[in-house]
Amino acid sequence: MESTEQIRIDKWLWAVRVYKTRQLATDACRTGKVNIARVKVKPSRVVKIGDVIIARTHALRRTVKALAVTDKRIGPKLVAEYLEDLTPESEIAEARERRERSAWVGEAGKGRPTKKDRRAVERFFTS
């Protein structure tokens, strides 16, 4: 485990794979989607070991505890060494359910629905 003394919150969130890109992590901090101790943080806030971080990503509100700091992006298998996921199972289940409800289910590889398909769907929902 690499132990850098001071690391920015946006860089750490990117390194431990909470956000896909560093720009997304920075934007999340700027728009108030990242909290430490219930206080909105700026992207330049320093992460300390033991900090409990709440980060909103799309439909999921993740709660993580910093176990170590790093400034290099780590592999998915090593994430458990750097953070402890405290996200309640109910939040994960709710996000999964929301995603499933919003997804349009069609045949794989068929492409966009045709006018005939759209009419069939409308008939299904109005009947």
Helices and strands as residue ranges (DSSP letters): H 9-15, H 22-30, E 34-36, E 39-40, E 52-57, E 60-66, G 76-78, H 79-82, E 83-85, H 89-102, H 115-126
